[in-house]
């Protein structure tokens, strides 16, 4: 009998069908890496199954332990408010541990570089290439600070320069749009400018990043089902399930 907690991956959801397709591709990779763990997917909005529906189904099936993992790169409103509120309404027989969000993680930096190399760059290009770390954006101070720190850390791995940028209209003062960051790196003297979307799946804001990258030399793909992302998912799962009491077979 498999007594490991069920891993419930919680995605935001989107009207854009590419979003759910990318989430499902990532979940398939997670399952392939850990076939001993049952992995389910739930969406907060727009897509099915809903998080609440998955939790109710698991309870009916007799599941008792669940690790709920927010498929998010920063701890902003969804991780701090939306997801805890949904989990609070779960069937009472479920023991649920909410895992940490995916970022920051060295593995995500590795995934960003993977996407840039897949887009045509090589490690030899790093000293002459400026990179725009383009995220969806947030008004949460913690999330903003994390994005800024990731850009600083990534710069120290050999890139000409790294600038954070936000796609959302509510970007805070001091954080440029993607197109502005591209122009800033040009003015700085970087021979080449690349845009690395720090987002998990396509959608409205990632499309805004794409438009903002029109003057860049290289545009990487979203992180999506990169193997490094799947590894972070499983790391967060293991960390969250560690304090759980061992299930007892009847």
C-alpha positions in Angstrom: 0.0 0.0 0.0 1.3 3.5 -0.9 1.2 5.6 2.2 2.8 8.7 0.7 0.6 11.8 0.8 -1.1 12.8 -2.4 0.6 15.7 -4.1 -2.0 18.2 -5.2 -0.5 20.8 -7.7 -2.6 24.0 -7.5 -2.4 26.2 -10.6 -4.1 29.5 -11.0 -6.0 28.7 -14.2 -6.6 30.8 -17.3 -9.0 31.3 -20.2 -6.0 30.7 -22.5 -5.9 27.0 -23.2 -2.1 27.0 -23.4 -2.0 27.6 -19.7 -3.7 24.4 -18.7 -1.9 22.4 -21.4 1.5 23.6 -20.0 0.5 22.8 -16.4 -0.6 19.3 -17.4 2.7 18.8 -19.3 4.6 19.8 -16.1 2.6 17.4 -14.0 3.2 14.6 -16.4 7.0 15.2 -16.0 6.6 15.2 -12.2 4.8 11.9 -12.4 7.5 10.5 -14.6 10.2 11.5 -12.1 8.3 10.0 -9.1 5.9 7.2 -10.2 5.6 6.2 -6.6 3.7 9.5 -5.8 0.1 10.1 -6.7 -0.1 13.6 -8.3 -3.3 15.5 -9.0 -4.0 18.9 -10.5 -6.5 21.5 -9.4 -7.2 25.0 -10.6 -8.2 28.1 -8.7 -10.2 29.6 -11.6 -11.2 29.2 -15.2 -10.2 25.5 -15.6 -11.4 22.2 -14.2 -11.0 20.3 -12.0 -11.3 22.9 -9.3 -9.1 22.6 -6.2 -12.3 22.1 -4.1 -13.5 19.4 -6.4 -10.3 17.4 -6.3 -10.1 17.6 -2.5 -13.7 16.4 -2.2 -13.0 13.5 -4.6 -9.8 12.5 -2.6 -11.8 12.5 0.6 -14.5 10.2 -0.9 -11.7 7.9 -2.1 -10.4 7.6 1.5 -7.3 9.6 1.1 -6.2 11.2 4.3 -2.9 13.0 3.7 -2.4 15.7 1.0 0.5 18.1 0.2 -1.0 21.1 -1.5 1.6 22.8 -3.7 1.0 26.3 -5.1 2.3 26.3 -8.7 3.7 29.8 -8.1 7.1 31.4 -8.4 6.7 33.9 -5.6 4.8 34.2 -2.3 2.2 36.8 -3.2 -1.5 37.1 -2.8 -2.5 33.8 -4.2 -0.1 31.9 -2.0 -0.9 33.9 1.1 -4.7 34.4 0.8 -6.5 32.5 -2.0 -5.0 29.1 -1.6 -5.2 29.0 2.2 -8.8 30.0 2.0 -9.6 27.2 -0.4 -7.8 24.7 1.7 -9.6 25.8 4.8 -12.9 24.6 3.2 -11.5 21.1 2.5 -13.3 18.1 3.8 -12.3 17.8 7.5 -11.0 14.2 7.2 -8.1 15.4 5.1 -4.8 16.4 6.7 -3.4 19.0 4.4 0.1 20.6 4.4 0.6 23.6 2.2 4.0 23.4 0.5 6.1 26.5 -0.2 6.0 28.2 -3.6 8.6 27.1 -6.2 10.8 30.2 -6.0 13.4 31.1 -5.4 15.6 28.1 -6.2 18.9 27.5 -7.9 17.1 25.0 -10.1 14.8 27.7 -11.5 17.9 29.7 -12.5 19.1 26.5 -14.2 15.8 26.3 -16.0 16.0 29.9 -17.1 19.4 29.3 -18.6 18.2 26.1 -20.2 15.5 28.1 -22.0 18.0 30.7 -23.1 20.3 28.1 -24.5 17.4 26.4 -26.3 16.6 29.8 -27.8 20.1 29.9 -29.4 22.5 31.3 -26.8 25.5 29.4 -25.5 27.6 29.7 -22.3 30.2 31.5 -24.3 27.7 34.3 -25.0 27.2 35.2 -21.4 29.8 38.0 -21.0 28.4 39.9 -24.0 24.7 39.3 -23.3 22.4 41.3 -21.2 19.3 39.5 -19.9 15.9 40.8 -19.0 14.4 38.7 -16.2 10.7 39.3 -17.2 8.1 38.3 -14.6 4.4 38.8 -14.6 4.6 41.4 -11.8 3.2 41.9 -8.3 2.4 44.6 -5.8 3.5 42.3 -2.9 6.7 43.7 -1.4 8.0 40.2 -0.6 7.5 39.0 -4.2 9.1 42.2 -5.6 12.2 41.8 -3.4 12.6 38.2 -4.4 12.5 39.1 -8.1 15.1 41.8 -7.6 17.4 39.4 -5.6 17.1 36.7 -8.3 18.3 39.3 -10.9 21.2 40.3 -8.7 22.2 36.6 -8.1 21.9 35.7 -11.7 24.1 38.6 -12.8 27.0 37.1 -10.7 27.0 33.9 -12.9 28.7 35.7 -15.8 26.0 37.6 -17.8 26.9 41.1 -19.0 24.0 42.4 -17.0 20.6 41.2 -15.7 17.6 43.6 -15.3 14.2 42.6 -13.7 11.1 43.7 -15.5 7.4 43.4 -14.9 4.6 42.8 -17.4 1.6 43.9 -15.3 0.3 47.4 -15.5 0.5 47.6 -11.7 4.3 47.3 -11.7 5.9 49.2 -8.8 8.0 52.3 -9.3 11.6 51.4 -10.2 10.7 48.2 -12.1 10.6 48.8 -15.9 8.5 47.1 -18.5 10.2 44.5 -20.6 10.7 46.8 -23.6 12.2 49.5 -21.3 14.6 47.0 -19.8 15.7 45.9 -23.3 16.5 49.4 -24.2 18.3 50.0 -21.0 20.6 47.0 -21.7 21.3 48.3 -25.2 22.3 51.6 -23.8 24.5 49.9 -21.3 26.5 48.5 -24.1 25.6 44.8 -24.1 26.3 43.4 -27.5 23.2 41.1 -27.3 20.0 41.4 -25.3 17.9 38.3 -24.3 14.5 38.2 -22.6 14.0 35.3 -20.1 10.3 35.0 -19.0 10.2 34.1 -15.4 6.7 32.6 -15.8 5.5 29.1 -15.8 2.9 29.0 -18.6 1.7 31.1 -21.5 -1.2 33.5 -21.0 -2.1 37.2 -21.1 0.8 38.6 -19.1 3.4 36.3 -20.7 2.1 37.5 -24.1 2.8 41.0 -23.0 6.4 40.0 -22.2 6.6 38.6 -25.8 5.5 41.9 -27.2 7.9 43.8 -25.0 10.8 41.6 -26.3 10.2 42.7 -29.9 13.5 44.6 -30.0 15.5 41.9 -28.2 17.9 39.5 -30.0 16.7 36.4 -28.2 13.4 35.5 -26.5 13.3 32.4 -24.4 10.3 30.2 -23.8 8.4 30.1 -20.6 9.7 27.7 -17.9 6.8 25.3 -18.4 7.7 21.6 -18.0 11.4 22.0 -17.8 12.9 19.1 -15.8 14.4 21.5 -13.3 10.9 22.9 -12.5 9.6 19.3 -11.9 12.5 18.7 -9.5 11.6 21.8 -7.6 8.0 20.7 -7.3 9.2 17.4 -5.8 11.6 19.1 -3.5 8.8 21.2 -2.1 6.6 18.1 -1.8 9.3 16.3 0.2 9.9 19.3 2.5 6.2 19.7 3.2 5.5 16.0 3.9 8.4 15.5 6.2 6.5 16.6 9.4 3.5 14.4 8.5 2.8 11.4 10.7 3.2 8.1 9.0 -0.1 6.7 7.8 -1.3 3.6 9.6 -2.6 0.6 7.6 -5.9 -0.8 8.8 
